[in-house]
Amino acid sequence: MNQANETRAAHAGWKTEEESLLFKEVECGRESGRPLKAVFDAVAKKTGRRPNSIRNYYYFKIKQDESRAACAAHCTAFVPFTEEEIRSLLSTVLTEQSKGVSVRACTLQMGGGDNKAMLRYQNKYRSLIKNNPELVHEVVAELRAQGLRVADPCGETPAARRAGRPRKSAINLVDVMSTVVNDLDKVEGLDVVAFFESLGTLAISAAKGAGRGSVETAESGEAELTRVREQNAELRAQLKSQQNELSAQRERFNALLSLHRQLMNVNREFLGMTGVVKMSSLSAYIKDLSRNVEDCERLLPEYVL
């Protein structure tokens, strides 16, 4: 669907009262700290429209209105890909893969070195490979018609595969190792280089033992394997502990974010008053401000003097 068709589709059937309801719910969600997905689901229940349709209309409208775009700044996690962006993504990754560049390295470059942008591109690419192989084959054919060398991650065309036979996905070893190293590097106290050196030593010892049939080498390899298993158990325990801590920090962050929004609203309302109204409302303003500060202090006791 081209841009003109997308524009017409975004307008289709929307009434003024539905649009007002949508942006009223967005504003309420912003103040209460709810994610946009929850807002779209709430509007869907009230209007009978599908959440995806509501989401698309919302992003279409904020692109047209800067003031509404500012209101949406609190949650920009989902930004839909356009048809042009999807084809550009496929063209770039498929041509780079043919040169031996991994998907991760390619999408990281596309994202300007930003991990969040990289994951957005990478996840969309993998989703296209899994859910839209027809489009992938189409882009591959277009690129090859231009004389370009490209990788074909979907392999044979859908028509050439037997009915009911699942397609085998090509696994890029560089991608897998890059992901594993990146995940292990986040584990506190783990020397990733030493870890892989130990695995390498274990593999070499096992190979030598198999070649010579040496009982002593086999016993050494078994001891090394036991040590690696113990290290893995320790890593799993550390990872679980860090996951629990991350979950607690995320809950605290969400609570603080909600309090911050409340504080912004209190100050915004007070600053928007006239001089006379400010004087008469000063007591209520100070009371709201004090309550907000007390709530923050309960969440961050270590920072309270």
C-alpha positions as CSV (number, residue, x, y, z in Angstrom):
1,M,0.0,0.0,0.0
2,N,1.4,3.4,-1.0
3,Q,1.4,6.5,1.1
4,A,-1.7,7.9,-0.5
5,N,-3.7,4.7,0.2
6,E,-2.4,4.6,3.8
7,T,-3.6,8.2,4.3
8,R,-7.1,7.3,3.0
9,A,-7.3,4.2,5.1
10,A,-6.3,6.1,8.2
11,H,-9.3,8.5,7.7
12,A,-11.8,5.8,6.9
13,G,-15.0,5.9,9.0
14,W,-13.6,7.8,12.0
15,K,-16.1,10.2,13.6
16,T,-15.2,13.4,15.5
17,E,-16.4,12.0,18.8
18,E,-14.3,8.8,18.3
19,E,-11.2,10.9,17.7
20,S,-11.9,13.1,20.8
21,L,-12.4,9.9,22.9
22,L,-9.1,8.5,21.6
23,F,-7.0,11.6,22.5
24,K,-8.8,12.0,25.8
25,E,-7.9,8.5,26.7
26,V,-4.3,9.1,25.6
27,E,-4.1,12.1,27.9
28,C,-5.5,10.2,30.8
29,G,-3.1,7.4,30.1
30,R,-0.2,9.8,30.1
31,E,-1.2,11.2,33.5
32,S,-1.7,7.7,35.0
33,G,1.5,6.2,33.4
34,R,-0.4,3.6,31.4
35,P,1.3,2.4,28.2
36,L,-0.3,3.2,24.8
37,K,-1.2,-0.4,24.2
38,A,-3.5,-0.4,27.2
39,V,-5.1,2.9,26.0
40,F,-5.7,1.4,22.5
41,D,-7.3,-1.6,24.1
42,A,-9.6,0.6,26.2
43,V,-10.7,2.6,23.2
44,A,-11.3,-0.6,21.3
45,K,-13.8,-1.8,23.9
46,K,-15.6,1.6,23.8
47,T,-15.8,2.0,20.0
48,G,-15.8,-1.6,18.7
49,R,-12.8,-0.9,16.6
50,R,-9.7,-3.1,16.5
51,P,-6.7,-2.0,18.6
52,N,-4.4,-2.1,15.5
53,S,-6.7,0.1,13.6
54,I,-6.8,2.6,16.5
55,R,-3.0,2.5,16.8
56,N,-2.5,3.2,13.1
57,Y,-5.0,6.1,13.2
58,Y,-3.4,7.6,16.3
59,Y,0.1,7.6,14.8
60,F,-1.3,9.0,11.5
61,K,-2.9,11.9,13.4
62,I,0.1,12.8,15.5
63,K,2.3,13.0,12.4
64,Q,-0.1,15.8,11.2
65,D,-0.4,17.7,14.5
66,E,2.8,18.8,16.4
67,S,0.9,19.5,19.6
68,R,-0.6,16.0,19.6
69,A,2.9,14.6,18.8
70,A,4.2,16.3,22.0
71,C,1.5,14.6,23.9
72,A,2.6,11.3,22.5
73,A,6.2,11.8,23.6
74,H,5.8,9.7,26.7
75,C,5.5,6.5,24.8
76,T,7.1,6.1,21.4
77,A,7.9,2.4,21.7
78,F,6.0,1.4,18.6
79,V,6.7,3.1,15.3
80,P,5.2,1.3,12.3
81,F,7.4,0.5,9.3
82,T,6.3,2.0,6.0
83,E,6.3,-0.2,2.9
84,E,9.3,1.7,1.6
85,E,11.2,1.2,4.9
86,I,10.4,-2.6,4.8
87,R,11.8,-3.0,1.3
88,S,14.8,-0.8,2.1
89,L,15.5,-3.0,5.2
90,L,15.3,-6.2,3.2
91,S,17.5,-4.8,0.4
92,T,20.2,-3.6,2.7
93,V,20.4,-6.8,4.9
94,L,20.2,-9.2,2.0
95,T,23.0,-7.5,0.0
96,E,25.2,-7.2,3.1
97,Q,24.6,-10.8,4.1
98,S,25.9,-11.9,0.7
99,K,29.2,-10.1,1.6
100,G,29.5,-12.1,4.9
101,V,28.2,-9.3,7.1
102,S,25.9,-10.6,10.0
103,V,22.4,-9.5,10.4
104,R,23.3,-8.0,13.8
105,A,26.3,-6.0,12.4
106,C,24.2,-4.8,9.5
107,T,21.2,-3.6,11.6
108,L,23.5,-2.1,14.2
109,Q,25.0,0.0,11.4
110,M,21.6,0.9,10.1
111,G,20.6,2.1,13.6
112,G,23.7,4.3,13.9
113,G,25.2,2.2,16.7
114,D,22.1,2.4,18.9
115,N,21.1,-1.0,20.3
116,K,17.4,-0.1,20.5
117,A,17.3,0.9,16.9
118,M,19.3,-2.2,16.0
119,L,16.8,-4.5,17.7
120,R,13.9,-2.7,16.0
121,Y,15.5,-3.4,12.6
122,Q,16.7,-6.9,13.5
123,N,13.3,-8.0,14.9
124,K,11.4,-6.7,11.9
125,Y,13.8,-8.5,9.5
126,R,13.4,-11.8,11.3
127,S,9.7,-11.3,11.4
128,L,9.6,-10.8,7.6
129,I,11.7,-13.9,7.1
130,K,9.3,-16.0,9.2
131,N,5.9,-14.5,8.3
132,N,6.3,-13.0,4.8
133,P,8.6,-15.2,2.8
134,E,6.7,-14.2,-0.4
135,L,7.8,-10.5,0.0
136,V,11.4,-11.7,0.7
137,H,11.5,-13.7,-2.5
138,E,10.1,-10.7,-4.4
139,V,12.8,-8.4,-3.1
140,V,15.5,-11.0,-3.8
141,A,14.3,-11.4,-7.4
142,E,14.2,-7.6,-7.9
143,L,17.8,-7.2,-6.6
144,R,19.1,-10.1,-8.7
145,A,17.4,-8.5,-11.8
146,Q,19.5,-5.5,-11.1
147,G,22.6,-7.6,-11.2
148,L,23.2,-7.5,-7.4
149,R,24.5,-10.4,-5.4
150,V,22.1,-11.2,-2.5
151,A,21.5,-13.9,0.1
152,D,18.2,-15.8,0.1
153,P,17.4,-16.7,3.7
154,C,14.2,-18.4,2.7
155,G,15.9,-20.8,0.3
156,E,13.6,-22.3,-2.3
157,T,10.4,-20.5,-3.3
158,P,7.2,-21.4,-1.5
159,A,5.8,-23.2,-4.6
160,A,8.8,-25.5,-4.8
161,R,8.4,-26.8,-1.2
162,R,6.3,-29.8,-0.4
163,A,2.9,-29.2,1.2
164,G,3.1,-29.6,4.9
165,R,6.9,-29.7,5.0
166,P,8.3,-26.9,7.1
167,R,11.0,-24.7,5.7
168,K,14.5,-25.0,7.3
169,S,15.8,-21.7,8.4
170,A,19.4,-20.9,7.7
171,I,21.3,-20.3,10.9
172,N,24.2,-17.8,10.8
173,L,26.9,-19.0,13.2
174,V,28.3,-15.4,13.4
175,D,24.9,-14.1,14.5
176,V,24.5,-16.9,17.1
177,M,28.0,-16.3,18.6
178,S,27.6,-12.6,18.6
179,T,24.3,-12.8,20.5
180,V,25.8,-15.3,23.0
181,V,28.9,-13.2,23.6
182,N,26.7,-10.0,24.0
183,D,24.5,-11.8,26.6
184,L,27.4,-13.2,28.6
185,D,29.2,-9.9,28.6
186,K,26.2,-8.5,30.7
187,V,26.8,-11.1,33.5
188,E,28.7,-9.3,36.3
189,G,32.0,-10.9,37.3
190,L,32.2,-13.2,34.3
191,D,35.4,-13.1,32.2
192,V,34.0,-13.9,28.8
193,V,37.4,-14.5,27.2
194,A,38.5,-16.9,29.9
195,F,35.1,-18.7,29.7
196,F,35.5,-19.4,26.0
197,E,39.2,-20.3,26.4
198,S,38.1,-22.9,29.0
199,L,35.5,-24.3,26.5
200,G,38.2,-24.4,23.8
201,T,40.6,-26.2,26.1
202,L,37.8,-28.7,26.9
203,A,37.0,-29.3,23.3
204,I,40.7,-29.8,22.4
205,S,41.2,-32.2,25.3
206,A,38.1,-34.2,24.3
207,A,39.4,-34.4,20.7
208,K,42.8,-35.5,21.7
209,G,41.4,-38.1,24.1
210,A,39.2,-39.5,21.4
211,G,42.1,-39.7,19.0
212,R,44.6,-41.5,21.4
213,G,42.1,-43.4,23.4
214,S,43.8,-42.1,26.6
215,V,42.0,-42.8,29.8
216,E,43.9,-40.1,31.6
217,T,42.9,-37.5,29.0
218,A,39.3,-38.6,29.2
219,E,39.4,-38.2,33.0
220,S,40.9,-34.7,32.6
221,G,38.2,-33.8,30.1
222,E,35.5,-35.0,32.5
223,A,37.0,-32.9,35.3
224,E,37.0,-29.9,33.0
225,L,33.4,-30.6,32.0
226,T,32.4,-30.7,35.7
227,R,34.1,-27.4,36.3
228,V,32.3,-25.8,33.4
229,R,29.0,-27.2,34.6
230,E,29.7,-25.6,38.0
231,Q,30.5,-22.3,36.4
232,N,27.3,-22.5,34.4
233,A,25.3,-23.2,37.6
234,E,26.9,-20.1,39.2
235,L,26.1,-18.0,36.1
236,R,22.5,-19.1,36.1
237,A,22.2,-18.2,39.8
238,Q,23.8,-14.8,39.1
239,L,21.5,-14.2,36.1
240,K,18.4,-15.1,38.1
241,S,19.4,-12.7,40.9
242,Q,20.0,-9.9,38.4
243,Q,16.7,-10.5,36.7
244,N,14.9,-10.2,40.1
245,E,16.8,-7.0,40.8
246,L,16.0,-5.7,37.3
247,S,12.3,-6.4,37.9
248,A,12.3,-4.6,41.2
249,Q,14.1,-1.6,39.6
250,R,11.6,-1.5,36.8
251,E,8.7,-1.4,39.2
252,R,10.4,1.4,41.1
253,F,11.0,3.3,37.9
254,N,7.4,3.0,36.8
255,A,6.2,4.3,40.1
256,L,8.7,7.2,40.1
257,L,7.7,8.0,36.5
258,S,4.0,8.2,37.5
259,L,4.9,10.5,40.4
260,H,7.0,12.7,38.1
261,R,4.0,13.1,35.8
262,Q,1.8,14.1,38.7
263,L,4.4,16.6,39.9
264,M,4.6,18.1,36.3
265,N,0.8,18.4,36.3
266,V,0.7,20.1,39.7
267,N,3.3,22.7,38.6
268,R,1.8,23.1,35.1
269,E,-1.6,23.9,36.5
270,F,-0.2,26.3,39.1
271,L,2.0,28.2,36.6
272,G,-0.9,28.5,34.2
273,M,-3.0,30.4,36.8
274,T,-3.3,34.2,36.9
275,G,-1.7,36.1,39.7
276,V,-4.8,36.5,41.8
277,V,-5.8,32.8,41.4
278,K,-2.2,31.8,42.3
279,M,-2.4,33.5,45.6
280,S,-5.7,31.9,46.5
281,S,-4.5,28.5,45.4
282,L,-1.1,28.7,47.0
283,S,-2.1,26.6,50.0
284,A,-3.5,23.8,47.9
285,Y,-0.5,23.9,45.6
286,I,1.9,23.5,48.5
287,K,-0.1,20.7,49.9
288,D,-0.1,18.8,46.6
289,L,3.6,19.4,46.2
290,S,4.4,18.2,49.7
291,R,2.4,15.0,49.2
292,N,4.2,14.3,46.0
293,V,7.6,14.8,47.6
294,E,6.6,12.5,50.5
295,D,5.6,9.8,48.0
296,C,9.0,10.1,46.3
297,E,10.8,9.9,49.6
298,R,9.1,6.6,50.4
299,L,10.3,5.2,47.1
300,L,13.8,6.4,47.4
301,P,14.7,6.3,51.2
302,E,18.4,6.0,50.5
303,Y,18.5,9.4,48.9
304,V,16.6,11.2,51.8
305,L,18.9,13.3,54.0
